[in-house]
């Protein structure tokens, strides 16, 4: 740019001083607009960074929850399997347990009738 100005024999490259001032003003205006836009982009990038970090944290928590749920389901499956095996064992000895179950049921019914009549007698005596 300087070389061209010296070649023509005067400074400013053939532009009038008022044009040079206008160009500088336009450059300053563009520079300030660029700075403003850069600040806007910087704040948006910062917001996106925080969102990404929050997503990462949430994903890790979800992985932990899924892992814990998986372990819980494995424990429940083991518990149900052992209970099923016990029920199968009881079913195999059904004839032996039938008399015991009948006796327990009759004893429970008699006990509840006894408590019912006893409470009725206590309430009526008051």
Backbone atoms as SQL, in Angstrom:
CREATE TABLE atoms (id INTEGER PRIMARY KEY, chain TEXT, resi INTEGER, resn TEXT, atom TEXT, x REAL, y REAL, z REAL);
INSERT INTO atoms VALUES
  (1, 'A', 1, 'UNK', 'N', 0.825, -1.174, 0.000),
  (2, 'A', 1, 'UNK', 'CA', 0.000, 0.000, 0.000),
  (3, 'A', 1, 'UNK', 'C', 0.881, 1.254, 0.000),
  (4, 'A', 2, 'UNK', 'N', 1.965, 1.266, 0.799),
  (5, 'A', 2, 'UNK', 'CA', 2.869, 2.411, 0.825),
  (6, 'A', 2, 'UNK', 'C', 3.564, 2.585, -0.508),
  (7, 'A', 3, 'UNK', 'N', 3.924, 1.467, -1.112),
  (8, 'A', 3, 'UNK', 'CA', 4.626, 1.532, -2.376),
  (9, 'A', 3, 'UNK', 'C', 3.752, 2.195, -3.441),
  (10, 'A', 4, 'UNK', 'N', 2.484, 1.825, -3.452),
  (11, 'A', 4, 'UNK', 'CA', 1.574, 2.418, -4.420),
  (12, 'A', 4, 'UNK', 'C', 1.414, 3.906, -4.162),
  (13, 'A', 5, 'UNK', 'N', 1.399, 4.294, -2.888),
  (14, 'A', 5, 'UNK', 'CA', 1.246, 5.706, -2.559),
  (15, 'A', 5, 'UNK', 'C', 2.458, 6.498, -2.994),
  (16, 'A', 6, 'UNK', 'N', 3.649, 5.957, -2.806),
  (17, 'A', 6, 'UNK', 'CA', 4.854, 6.680, -3.210),
  (18, 'A', 6, 'UNK', 'C', 4.984, 6.703, -4.731),
  (19, 'A', 7, 'UNK', 'N', 4.502, 5.752, -5.394),
  (20, 'A', 7, 'UNK', 'CA', 4.572, 5.694, -6.853),
  (21, 'A', 7, 'UNK', 'C', 3.737, 6.788, -7.480),
  (22, 'A', 8, 'UNK', 'N', 2.570, 7.049, -6.881),
  (23, 'A', 8, 'UNK', 'CA', 1.716, 8.088, -7.414),
  (24, 'A', 8, 'UNK', 'C', 2.218, 9.464, -7.053),
  (25, 'A', 9, 'UNK', 'N', 3.109, 9.502, -6.094),
  (26, 'A', 9, 'UNK', 'CA', 3.696, 10.781, -5.782),
  (27, 'A', 9, 'UNK', 'C', 3.035, 11.504, -4.634),
  (28, 'A', 10, 'UNK', 'N', 1.986, 10.981, -4.066),
  (29, 'A', 10, 'UNK', 'CA', 1.367, 11.612, -2.895),
  (30, 'A', 10, 'UNK', 'C', 0.813, 10.531, -1.972),
  (31, 'A', 11, 'UNK', 'N', 0.552, 10.874, -0.736),
  (32, 'A', 11, 'UNK', 'CA', 0.074, 9.912, 0.249),
  (33, 'A', 11, 'UNK', 'C', -1.419, 9.727, 0.104),
  (34, 'A', 12, 'UNK', 'N', -1.908, 8.578, 0.605),
  (35, 'A', 12, 'UNK', 'CA', -3.343, 8.318, 0.604),
  (36, 'A', 12, 'UNK', 'C', -3.773, 7.511, -0.586),
  (37, 'A', 13, 'UNK', 'N', -2.907, 7.177, -1.498),
  (38, 'A', 13, 'UNK', 'CA', -3.252, 6.327, -2.628),
  (39, 'A', 13, 'UNK', 'C', -4.274, 6.954, -3.543),
  (40, 'A', 14, 'UNK', 'N', -4.300, 8.242, -3.651),
  (41, 'A', 14, 'UNK', 'CA', -5.228, 8.896, -4.543),
  (42, 'A', 14, 'UNK', 'C', -6.550, 9.202, -3.891),
  (43, 'A', 15, 'UNK', 'N', -6.711, 8.911, -2.630),
  (44, 'A', 15, 'UNK', 'CA', -7.961, 9.192, -1.939),
  (45, 'A', 15, 'UNK', 'C', -7.866, 10.534, -1.235),
  (46, 'A', 16, 'UNK', 'N', -8.977, 11.157, -1.105),
  (47, 'A', 16, 'UNK', 'CA', -9.040, 12.431, -0.393),
  (48, 'A', 16, 'UNK', 'C', -8.950, 12.141, 1.100),
  (49, 'A', 17, 'UNK', 'N', -8.491, 13.092, 1.897),
  (50, 'A', 17, 'UNK', 'CA', -8.399, 12.885, 3.352),
  (51, 'A', 17, 'UNK', 'C', -9.751, 12.561, 3.980),
  (52, 'A', 18, 'UNK', 'N', -10.841, 13.089, 3.476),
  (53, 'A', 18, 'UNK', 'CA', -12.150, 12.792, 4.054),
  (54, 'A', 18, 'UNK', 'C', -12.533, 11.332, 3.782),
  (55, 'A', 19, 'UNK', 'N', -12.137, 10.797, 2.630),
  (56, 'A', 19, 'UNK', 'CA', -12.403, 9.381, 2.338),
  (57, 'A', 19, 'UNK', 'C', -11.589, 8.482, 3.256),
  (58, 'A', 20, 'UNK', 'N', -10.347, 8.862, 3.522),
  (59, 'A', 20, 'UNK', 'CA', -9.488, 8.073, 4.403),
  (60, 'A', 20, 'UNK', 'C', -10.086, 8.022, 5.808),
  (61, 'A', 21, 'UNK', 'N', -10.604, 9.155, 6.276),
  (62, 'A', 21, 'UNK', 'CA', -11.232, 9.180, 7.587),
  (63, 'A', 21, 'UNK', 'C', -12.505, 8.319, 7.587),
  (64, 'A', 22, 'UNK', 'N', -13.245, 8.360, 6.527),
  (65, 'A', 22, 'UNK', 'CA', -14.452, 7.546, 6.403),
  (66, 'A', 22, 'UNK', 'C', -14.118, 6.065, 6.398),
  (67, 'A', 23, 'UNK', 'N', -13.023, 5.700, 5.709),
  (68, 'A', 23, 'UNK', 'CA', -12.592, 4.301, 5.686),
  (69, 'A', 23, 'UNK', 'C', -12.173, 3.840, 7.085),
  (70, 'A', 24, 'UNK', 'N', -11.447, 4.714, 7.796),
  (71, 'A', 24, 'UNK', 'CA', -11.038, 4.360, 9.159),
  (72, 'A', 24, 'UNK', 'C', -12.252, 4.214, 10.068),
  (73, 'A', 25, 'UNK', 'N', -13.209, 5.108, 9.912),
  (74, 'A', 25, 'UNK', 'CA', -14.429, 5.033, 10.708),
  (75, 'A', 25, 'UNK', 'C', -15.181, 3.740, 10.405),
  (76, 'A', 26, 'UNK', 'N', -15.255, 3.395, 9.120),
  (77, 'A', 26, 'UNK', 'CA', -15.931, 2.157, 8.719),
  (78, 'A', 26, 'UNK', 'C', -15.202, 0.936, 9.279),
  (79, 'A', 27, 'UNK', 'N', -13.866, 0.964, 9.255),
  (80, 'A', 27, 'UNK', 'CA', -13.086, -0.144, 9.810),
  (81, 'A', 27, 'UNK', 'C', -13.307, -0.267, 11.313),
  (82, 'A', 28, 'UNK', 'N', -13.332, 0.869, 12.010),
  (83, 'A', 28, 'UNK', 'CA', -13.579, 0.847, 13.453),
  (84, 'A', 28, 'UNK', 'C', -14.983, 0.342, 13.756),
  (85, 'A', 29, 'UNK', 'N', -15.943, 0.744, 12.926),
  (86, 'A', 29, 'UNK', 'CA', -17.312, 0.289, 13.095),
  (87, 'A', 29, 'UNK', 'C', -17.403, -1.223, 12.900),
  (88, 'A', 30, 'UNK', 'N', -16.760, -1.710, 11.831),
  (89, 'A', 30, 'UNK', 'CA', -16.748, -3.150, 11.581),
  (90, 'A', 30, 'UNK', 'C', -16.031, -3.902, 12.694),
  (91, 'A', 31, 'UNK', 'N', -14.939, -3.330, 13.176),
  (92, 'A', 31, 'UNK', 'CA', -14.181, -3.965, 14.264),
  (93, 'A', 31, 'UNK', 'C', -15.019, -4.051, 15.540),
  (94, 'A', 32, 'UNK', 'N', -15.753, -2.979, 15.875),
  (95, 'A', 32, 'UNK', 'CA', -16.584, -3.004, 17.074),
  (96, 'A', 32, 'UNK', 'C', -17.740, -3.993, 16.909),
  (97, 'A', 33, 'UNK', 'N', -18.286, -4.085, 15.697),
  (98, 'A', 33, 'UNK', 'CA', -19.348, -5.058, 15.453),
  (99, 'A', 33, 'UNK', 'C', -18.804, -6.480, 15.561),
  (100, 'A', 34, 'UNK', 'N', -17.617, -6.695, 15.032),
  (101, 'A', 34, 'UNK', 'CA', -16.978, -8.019, 15.149),
  (102, 'A', 34, 'UNK', 'C', -16.738, -8.371, 16.619),
  (103, 'A', 35, 'UNK', 'N', -16.266, -7.396, 17.395),
  (104, 'A', 35, 'UNK', 'CA', -16.045, -7.654, 18.822),
  (105, 'A', 35, 'UNK', 'C', -17.345, -8.013, 19.524),
  (106, 'A', 36, 'UNK', 'N', -18.424, -7.294, 19.189),
  (107, 'A', 36, 'UNK', 'CA', -19.731, -7.575, 19.793),
  (108, 'A', 36, 'UNK', 'C', -20.212, -8.971, 19.419),
  (109, 'A', 37, 'UNK', 'N', -20.049, -9.333, 18.159),
  (110, 'A', 37, 'UNK', 'CA', -20.457, -10.667, 17.705),
  (111, 'A', 37, 'UNK', 'C', -19.606, -11.756, 18.349),
  (112, 'A', 38, 'UNK', 'N', -18.322, -11.479, 18.527),
  (113, 'A', 38, 'UNK', 'CA', -17.438, -12.458, 19.170),
  (114, 'A', 38, 'UNK', 'C', -17.851, -12.687, 20.624),
  (115, 'A', 39, 'UNK', 'N', -18.244, -11.617, 21.312),
  (116, 'A', 39, 'UNK', 'CA', -18.709, -11.778, 22.696),
  (117, 'A', 39, 'UNK', 'C', -19.979, -12.618, 22.738),
  (118, 'A', 40, 'UNK', 'N', -20.881, -12.398, 21.775),
  (119, 'A', 40, 'UNK', 'CA', -22.103, -13.197, 21.705),
  (120, 'A', 40, 'UNK', 'C', -21.795, -14.659, 21.456),
  (121, 'A', 41, 'UNK', 'N', -20.884, -14.920, 20.532),
  (122, 'A', 41, 'UNK', 'CA', -20.494, -16.304, 20.224),
  (123, 'A', 41, 'UNK', 'C', -19.823, -16.931, 21.440),
  (124, 'A', 42, 'UNK', 'N', -18.987, -16.151, 22.124),
  (125, 'A', 42, 'UNK', 'CA', -18.300, -16.674, 23.308),
  (126, 'A', 42, 'UNK', 'C', -19.298, -17.077, 24.390),
  (127, 'A', 43, 'UNK', 'N', -20.319, -16.261, 24.609),
  (128, 'A', 43, 'UNK', 'CA', -21.317, -16.612, 25.631),
  (129, 'A', 43, 'UNK', 'C', -22.115, -17.837, 25.212),
  (130, 'A', 44, 'UNK', 'N', -22.414, -17.964, 23.925),
  (131, 'A', 44, 'UNK', 'CA', -23.148, -19.143, 23.451),
  (132, 'A', 44, 'UNK', 'C', -22.304, -20.398, 23.582),
  (133, 'A', 45, 'UNK', 'N', -21.027, -20.299, 23.282),
  (134, 'A', 45, 'UNK', 'CA', -20.127, -21.450, 23.431),
  (135, 'A', 45, 'UNK', 'C', -20.037, -21.850, 24.895),
  (136, 'A', 46, 'UNK', 'N', -19.971, -20.864, 25.774),
  (137, 'A', 46, 'UNK', 'CA', -19.923, -21.154, 27.208),
  (138, 'A', 46, 'UNK', 'C', -21.205, -21.856, 27.662),
  (139, 'A', 47, 'UNK', 'N', -22.355, -21.374, 27.172),
  (140, 'A', 47, 'UNK', 'CA', -23.624, -22.017, 27.514),
  (141, 'A', 47, 'UNK', 'C', -23.664, -23.452, 27.005),
  (142, 'A', 48, 'UNK', 'N', -23.215, -23.664, 25.785),
  (143, 'A', 48, 'UNK', 'CA', -23.196, -25.020, 25.228),
  (144, 'A', 48, 'UNK', 'C', -22.259, -25.929, 26.016),
  (145, 'A', 49, 'UNK', 'N', -21.158, -25.384, 26.489),
  (146, 'A', 49, 'UNK', 'CA', -20.214, -26.173, 27.285),
  (147, 'A', 49, 'UNK', 'C', -20.881, -26.624, 28.580),
  (148, 'A', 50, 'UNK', 'N', -21.594, -25.697, 29.238),
  (149, 'A', 50, 'UNK', 'CA', -22.284, -26.058, 30.480),
  (150, 'A', 50, 'UNK', 'C', -23.371, -27.099, 30.215),
  (151, 'A', 51, 'UNK', 'N', -24.084, -26.964, 29.116),
  (152, 'A', 51, 'UNK', 'CA', -25.117, -27.950, 28.775),
  (153, 'A', 51, 'UNK', 'C', -24.487, -29.310, 28.526),
  (154, 'A', 52, 'UNK', 'N', -23.367, -29.325, 27.810),
  (155, 'A', 52, 'UNK', 'CA', -22.688, -30.596, 27.537),
  (156, 'A', 52, 'UNK', 'C', -22.211, -31.252, 28.832),
  (157, 'A', 53, 'UNK', 'N', -21.692, -30.455, 29.751),
  (158, 'A', 53, 'UNK', 'CA', -21.243, -31.017, 31.034),
  (159, 'A', 53, 'UNK', 'C', -22.422, -31.556, 31.836),
  (160, 'A', 54, 'UNK', 'N', -23.543, -30.837, 31.804),
  (161, 'A', 54, 'UNK', 'CA', -24.738, -31.330, 32.496),
  (162, 'A', 54, 'UNK', 'C', -25.243, -32.622, 31.880),
  (163, 'A', 55, 'UNK', 'N', -25.211, -32.710, 30.552),
  (164, 'A', 55, 'UNK', 'CA', -25.625, -33.949, 29.879),
  (165, 'A', 55, 'UNK', 'C', -24.709, -35.107, 30.249),
  (166, 'A', 56, 'UNK', 'N', -23.426, -34.828, 30.332),
  (167, 'A', 56, 'UNK', 'CA', -22.459, -35.873, 30.701),
  (168, 'A', 56, 'UNK', 'C', -22.740, -36.374, 32.119),
  (169, 'A', 57, 'UNK', 'N', -22.992, -35.430, 33.033),
  (170, 'A', 57, 'UNK', 'CA', -23.287, -35.801, 34.419),
  (171, 'A', 57, 'UNK', 'C', -24.569, -36.628, 34.487),
  (172, 'A', 58, 'UNK', 'N', -25.606, -36.197, 33.771),
  (173, 'A', 58, 'UNK', 'CA', -26.882, -36.919, 33.764),
  (174, 'A', 58, 'UNK', 'C', -26.716, -38.321, 33.185),
  (175, 'A', 59, 'UNK', 'N', -25.917, -38.435, 32.116),
  (176, 'A', 59, 'UNK', 'CA', -25.689, -39.751, 31.508),
  (177, 'A', 59, 'UNK', 'C', -24.985, -40.687, 32.491),
  (178, 'A', 60, 'UNK', 'N', -24.010, -40.168, 33.219),
  (179, 'A', 60, 'UNK', 'CA', -23.310, -41.003, 34.208),
  (180, 'A', 60, 'UNK', 'C', -24.256, -41.460, 35.309),
  (181, 'A', 61, 'UNK', 'N', -25.139, -40.549, 35.753),
  (182, 'A', 61, 'UNK', 'CA', -26.101, -40.921, 36.782),
  (183, 'A', 61, 'UNK', 'C', -27.070, -41.987, 36.267),
  (184, 'A', 62, 'UNK', 'N', -27.484, -41.866, 35.018),
  (185, 'A', 62, 'UNK', 'CA', -28.393, -42.850, 34.437),
  (186, 'A', 62, 'UNK', 'C', -27.719, -44.213, 34.322),
  (187, 'A', 63, 'UNK', 'N', -26.429, -44.221, 33.970),
  (188, 'A', 63, 'UNK', 'CA', -25.700, -45.487, 33.891),
  (189, 'A', 63, 'UNK', 'C', -25.648, -46.137, 35.268),
  (190, 'A', 64, 'UNK', 'N', -25.440, -45.334, 36.299),
  (191, 'A', 64, 'UNK', 'CA', -25.410, -45.856, 37.666),
  (192, 'A', 64, 'UNK', 'C', -26.772, -46.430, 38.052),
  (193, 'A', 65, 'UNK', 'N', -27.843, -45.707, 37.725),
  (194, 'A', 65, 'UNK', 'CA', -29.193, -46.176, 38.058),
  (195, 'A', 65, 'UNK', 'C', -29.498, -47.480, 37.329),
  (196, 'A', 66, 'UNK', 'N', -29.145, -47.546, 36.053),
  (197, 'A', 66, 'UNK', 'CA', -29.399, -48.777, 35.283),
  (198, 'A', 66, 'UNK', 'C', -28.591, -49.931, 35.849),
  (199, 'A', 67, 'UNK', 'N', -27.351, -49.670, 36.229),
  (200, 'A', 67, 'UNK', 'CA', -26.525, -50.718, 36.832),
  (201, 'A', 67, 'UNK', 'C', -27.114, -51.224, 38.129),
  (202, 'A', 68, 'UNK', 'N', -27.579, -50.296, 38.969),
  (203, 'A', 68, 'UNK', 'CA', -28.205, -50.696, 40.236),
  (204, 'A', 68, 'UNK', 'C', -29.494, -51.462, 39.992),
  (205, 'A', 69, 'UNK', 'N', -30.269, -51.038, 39.009),
  (206, 'A', 69, 'UNK', 'CA', -31.516, -51.743, 38.684),
  (207, 'A', 69, 'UNK', 'C', -31.218, -53.156, 38.202),
  (208, 'A', 70, 'UNK', 'N', -30.190, -53.283, 37.405),
  (209, 'A', 70, 'UNK', 'CA', -29.813, -54.605, 36.905),
  (210, 'A', 70, 'UNK', 'C', -29.448, -55.538, 38.061),
  (211, 'A', 71, 'UNK', 'N', -28.664, -55.019, 39.001),
  (212, 'A', 71, 'UNK', 'CA', -28.293, -55.832, 40.159),
  (213, 'A', 71, 'UNK', 'C', -29.530, -56.199, 40.984),
  (214, 'A', 72, 'UNK', 'N', -30.444, -55.260, 41.136),
  (215, 'A', 72, 'UNK', 'CA', -31.669, -55.525, 41.887),
  (216, 'A', 72, 'UNK', 'C', -32.497, -56.612, 41.216),
  (217, 'A', 73, 'UNK', 'N', -32.626, -56.535, 39.885),
  (218, 'A', 73, 'UNK', 'CA', -33.387, -57.545, 39.167),
  (219, 'A', 73, 'UNK', 'C', -32.722, -58.919, 39.257),
  (220, 'A', 74, 'UNK', 'N', -31.405, -58.959, 39.249),
  (221, 'A', 74, 'UNK', 'CA', -30.703, -60.233, 39.403),
  (222, 'A', 74, 'UNK', 'C', -30.982, -60.832, 40.784),
  (223, 'A', 75, 'UNK', 'N', -30.966, -59.993, 41.817),
  (224, 'A', 75, 'UNK', 'CA', -31.255, -60.479, 43.170),
  (225, 'A', 75, 'UNK', 'C', -32.691, -60.978, 43.276),
  (226, 'A', 76, 'UNK', 'N', -33.621, -60.220, 42.693),
  (227, 'A', 76, 'UNK', 'CA', -35.022, -60.633, 42.733),
  (228, 'A', 76, 'UNK', 'C', -35.234, -61.929, 41.960),
  (229, 'A', 77, 'UNK', 'N', -34.550, -62.069, 40.841),
  (230, 'A', 77, 'UNK', 'CA', -34.657, -63.294, 40.056),
  (231, 'A', 77, 'UNK', 'C', -34.152, -64.487, 40.862),
  (232, 'A', 78, 'UNK', 'N', -33.052, -64.304, 41.552),
  (233, 'A', 78, 'UNK', 'CA', -32.504, -65.370, 42.394),
  (234, 'A', 78, 'UNK', 'C', -33.474, -65.716, 43.519),
  (235, 'A', 79, 'UNK', 'N', -34.060, -64.709, 44.131),
  (236, 'A', 79, 'UNK', 'CA', -35.016, -64.925, 45.212),
  (237, 'A', 79, 'UNK', 'C', -36.249, -65.669, 44.708),
  (238, 'A', 80, 'UNK', 'N', -36.773, -65.250, 43.553),
  (239, 'A', 80, 'UNK', 'CA', -37.948, -65.922, 42.986),
  (240, 'A', 80, 'UNK', 'C', -37.635, -67.370, 42.601),
  (241, 'A', 81, 'UNK', 'N', -36.441, -67.597, 42.074),
  (242, 'A', 81, 'UNK', 'CA', -36.056, -68.966, 41.709),
  (243, 'A', 81, 'UNK', 'C', -36.012, -69.868, 42.927),
  (244, 'A', 82, 'UNK', 'N', -35.416, -69.347, 44.002),
  (245, 'A', 82, 'UNK', 'CA', -35.340, -70.172, 45.217),
  (246, 'A', 82, 'UNK', 'C', -36.738, -70.396, 45.807),
  (247, 'A', 83, 'UNK', 'N', -37.605, -69.377, 45.745),
  (248, 'A', 83, 'UNK', 'CA', -38.979, -69.553, 46.236),
  (249, 'A', 83, 'UNK', 'C', -39.731, -70.572, 45.392),
  (250, 'A', 84, 'UNK', 'N', -39.540, -70.521, 44.089),
  (251, 'A', 84, 'UNK', 'CA', -40.202, -71.477, 43.205),
  (252, 'A', 84, 'UNK', 'C', -39.743, -72.899, 43.507),
  (253, 'A', 85, 'UNK', 'N', -38.448, -73.050, 43.757),
  (254, 'A', 85, 'UNK', 'CA', -37.945, -74.384, 44.100),
  (255, 'A', 85, 'UNK', 'C', -38.557, -74.884, 45.413),
  (256, 'A', 86, 'UNK', 'N', -38.737, -73.985, 46.359),
  (257, 'A', 86, 'UNK', 'CA', -39.354, -74.379, 47.624),
  (258, 'A', 86, 'UNK', 'C', -40.808, -74.799, 47.409),
  (259, 'A', 87, 'UNK', 'N', -41.521, -74.047, 46.591),
  (260, 'A', 87, 'UNK', 'CA', -42.918, -74.390, 46.307),
  (261, 'A', 87, 'UNK', 'C', -42.984, -75.744, 45.612),
  (262, 'A', 88, 'UNK', 'N', -42.062, -75.990, 44.709),
  (263, 'A', 88, 'UNK', 'CA', -42.029, -77.292, 44.023),
  (264, 'A', 88, 'UNK', 'C', -41.766, -78.402, 45.035),
  (265, 'A', 89, 'UNK', 'N', -40.909, -78.132, 46.000),
  (266, 'A', 89, 'UNK', 'CA', -40.629, -79.133, 47.034),
  (267, 'A', 89, 'UNK', 'C', -41.849, -79.396, 47.898),
  (268, 'A', 90, 'UNK', 'N', -42.592, -78.339, 48.212),
  (269, 'A', 90, 'UNK', 'CA', -43.807, -78.506, 49.014),
  (270, 'A', 90, 'UNK', 'C', -44.843, -79.287, 48.213),
  (271, 'A', 91, 'UNK', 'N', -44.949, -79.003, 46.942),
  (272, 'A', 91, 'UNK', 'CA', -45.923, -79.696, 46.104),
  (273, 'A', 91, 'UNK', 'C', -45.613, -81.197, 46.018),
  (274, 'A', 92, 'UNK', 'N', -44.329, -81.518, 46.052),
  (275, 'A', 92, 'UNK', 'CA', -43.932, -82.930, 45.986),
  (276, 'A', 92, 'UNK', 'C', -44.330, -83.692, 47.226),
  (277, 'A', 93, 'UNK', 'N', -44.377, -83.028, 48.340),
  (278, 'A', 93, 'UNK', 'CA', -44.750, -83.687, 49.602),
  (279, 'A', 93, 'UNK', 'C', -46.154, -83.260, 50.012),
  (280, 'A', 94, 'UNK', 'N', -47.027, -83.110, 49.045),
  (281, 'A', 94, 'UNK', 'CA', -48.384, -82.608, 49.287),
  (282, 'A', 94, 'UNK', 'C', -49.167, -83.492, 50.255),
  (283, 'A', 95, 'UNK', 'N', -49.098, -84.772, 50.088),
  (284, 'A', 95, 'UNK', 'CA', -49.903, -85.658, 50.938),
  (285, 'A', 95, 'UNK', 'C', -49.468, -85.571, 52.389),
  (286, 'A', 96, 'UNK', 'N', -48.181, -85.407, 52.610),
  (287, 'A', 96, 'UNK', 'CA', -47.695, -85.316, 53.984),
  (288, 'A', 96, 'UNK', 'C', -48.111, -83.996, 54.621),
  (289, 'A', 97, 'UNK', 'N', -48.093, -82.946, 53.824),
  (290, 'A', 97, 'UNK', 'CA', -48.402, -81.629, 54.363),
  (291, 'A', 97, 'UNK', 'C', -49.898, -81.341, 54.407),
  (292, 'A', 98, 'UNK', 'N', -50.706, -82.137, 53.748),
  (293, 'A', 98, 'UNK', 'CA', -52.142, -81.887, 53.695),
  (294, 'A', 98, 'UNK', 'C', -52.757, -81.954, 55.094),
  (295, 'A', 99, 'UNK', 'N', -52.393, -82.967, 55.852),
  (296, 'A', 99, 'UNK', 'CA', -52.924, -83.098, 57.205),
  (297, 'A', 99, 'UNK', 'C', -52.467, -81.935, 58.081),
  (298, 'A', 100, 'UNK', 'N', -51.207, -81.550, 57.931),
  (299, 'A', 100, 'UNK', 'CA', -50.662, -80.442, 58.720),
  (300, 'A', 100, 'UNK', 'C', -51.376, -79.136, 58.369),
  (301, 'A', 101, 'UNK', 'N', -51.587, -78.877, 57.081),
  (302, 'A', 101, 'UNK', 'CA', -52.263, -77.654, 56.640),
  (303, 'A', 101, 'UNK', 'C', -53.717, -77.617, 57.125),
  (304, 'A', 102, 'UNK', 'N', -54.398, -78.749, 57.072),
  (305, 'A', 102, 'UNK', 'CA', -55.782, -78.809, 57.561),
  (306, 'A', 102, 'UNK', 'C', -55.836, -78.536, 59.058),
  (307, 'A', 103, 'UNK', 'N', -54.928, -79.119, 59.795),
  (308, 'A', 103, 'UNK', 'CA', -54.886, -78.908, 61.248),
  (309, 'A', 103, 'UNK', 'C', -54.616, -77.453, 61.588),
  (310, 'A', 104, 'UNK', 'N', -53.687, -76.838, 60.893),
  (311, 'A', 104, 'UNK', 'CA', -53.355, -75.428, 61.138),
  (312, 'A', 104, 'UNK', 'C', -54.544, -74.540, 60.780),
  (313, 'A', 105, 'UNK', 'N', -55.219, -74.825, 59.677),
  (314, 'A', 105, 'UNK', 'CA', -56.383, -74.030, 59.262),
  (315, 'A', 105, 'UNK', 'C', -57.511, -74.128, 60.279),
  (316, 'A', 106, 'UNK', 'N', -57.792, -75.330, 60.748),
  (317, 'A', 106, 'UNK', 'CA', -58.859, -75.520, 61.749),
  (318, 'A', 106, 'UNK', 'C', -58.498, -74.817, 63.043),
  (319, 'A', 107, 'UNK', 'N', -57.241, -74.917, 63.452),
  (320, 'A', 107, 'UNK', 'CA', -56.794, -74.260, 64.686),
  (321, 'A', 107, 'UNK', 'C', -56.916, -72.741, 64.539),
  (322, 'A', 108, 'UNK', 'N', -56.594, -72.195, 63.378),
  (323, 'A', 108, 'UNK', 'CA', -56.693, -70.754, 63.161),
  (324, 'A', 108, 'UNK', 'C', -58.143, -70.299, 63.216),
  (325, 'A', 109, 'UNK', 'N', -59.055, -71.047, 62.614),
  (326, 'A', 109, 'UNK', 'CA', -60.478, -70.684, 62.628),
  (327, 'A', 109, 'UNK', 'C', -61.003, -70.714, 64.056),
  (328, 'A', 110, 'UNK', 'N', -60.672, -71.744, 64.804),
  (329, 'A', 110, 'UNK', 'CA', -61.121, -71.853, 66.197),
  (330, 'A', 110, 'UNK', 'C', -60.566, -70.691, 67.023),
  (331, 'A', 111, 'UNK', 'N', -59.286, -70.352, 66.795),
  (332, 'A', 111, 'UNK', 'CA', -58.656, -69.253, 67.522),
  (333, 'A', 111, 'UNK', 'C', -59.381, -67.936, 67.236),
  (334, 'A', 112, 'UNK', 'N', -59.676, -67.642, 65.969),
  (335, 'A', 112, 'UNK', 'CA', -60.361, -66.392, 65.617),
  (336, 'A', 112, 'UNK', 'C', -61.768, -66.339, 66.195),
  (337, 'A', 113, 'UNK', 'N', -62.517, -67.475, 66.200),
  (338, 'A', 113, 'UNK', 'CA', -63.834, -67.496, 66.835),
  (339, 'A', 113, 'UNK', 'C', -63.720, -67.241, 68.333),
  (340, 'A', 114, 'UNK', 'N', -62.728, -67.834, 68.964),
  (341, 'A', 114, 'UNK', 'CA', -62.512, -67.644, 70.393),
  (342, 'A', 114, 'UNK', 'C', -62.238, -66.170, 70.701),
  (343, 'A', 115, 'UNK', 'N', -61.355, -65.538, 69.915),
  (344, 'A', 115, 'UNK', 'CA', -61.032, -64.124, 70.125),
  (345, 'A', 115, 'UNK', 'C', -62.263, -63.264, 69.863),
  (346, 'A', 116, 'UNK', 'N', -63.050, -63.597, 68.846),
  (347, 'A', 116, 'UNK', 'CA', -64.259, -62.842, 68.513),
  (348, 'A', 116, 'UNK', 'C', -65.263, -62.884, 69.661),
  (349, 'A', 117, 'UNK', 'N', -65.514, -64.077, 70.184),
  (350, 'A', 117, 'UNK', 'CA', -66.470, -64.202, 71.295),
  (351, 'A', 117, 'UNK', 'C', -65.925, -63.578, 72.574),
  (352, 'A', 118, 'UNK', 'N', -64.631, -63.687, 72.788),
  (353, 'A', 118, 'UNK', 'CA', -64.020, -63.096, 73.975),
  (354, 'A', 118, 'UNK', 'C', -64.144, -61.576, 73.931),
  (355, 'A', 119, 'UNK', 'N', -63.855, -60.967, 72.770),
  (356, 'A', 119, 'UNK', 'CA', -63.995, -59.514, 72.632),
  (357, 'A', 119, 'UNK', 'C', -65.445, -59.080, 72.765),
  (358, 'A', 120, 'UNK', 'N', -66.361, -59.871, 72.221),
  (359, 'A', 120, 'UNK', 'CA', -67.791, -59.565, 72.369),
  (360, 'A', 120, 'UNK', 'C', -68.230, -59.601, 73.818),
  (361, 'A', 121, 'UNK', 'N', -67.734, -60.567, 74.564),
  (362, 'A', 121, 'UNK', 'CA', -68.083, -60.680, 75.975),
  (363, 'A', 121, 'UNK', 'C', -67.511, -59.525, 76.765),
  (364, 'A', 122, 'UNK', 'N', -66.248, -59.104, 76.477),
  (365, 'A', 122, 'UNK', 'CA', -65.604, -57.999, 77.195),
  (366, 'A', 122, 'UNK', 'C', -66.325, -56.695, 76.893),
  (367, 'A', 123, 'UNK', 'N', -66.689, -56.458, 75.661),
  (368, 'A', 123, 'UNK', 'CA', -67.367, -55.234, 75.267),
  (369, 'A', 123, 'UNK', 'C', -68.767, -55.157, 75.881),
  (370, 'A', 124, 'UNK', 'N', -69.485, -56.270, 75.933),
  (371, 'A', 124, 'UNK', 'CA', -70.850, -56.266, 76.478),
  (372, 'A', 124, 'UNK', 'C', -70.849, -56.142, 77.993),
  (373, 'A', 125, 'UNK', 'N', -69.792, -56.554, 78.664),
  (374, 'A', 125, 'UNK', 'CA', -69.738, -56.469, 80.113),
  (375, 'A', 125, 'UNK', 'C', -69.433, -55.057, 80.585),
  (376, 'A', 126, 'UNK', 'N', -69.036, -54.198, 79.774),
  (377, 'A', 126, 'UNK', 'CA', -68.714, -52.807, 80.162),
  (378, 'A', 126, 'UNK', 'C', -69.928, -52.016, 80.256);
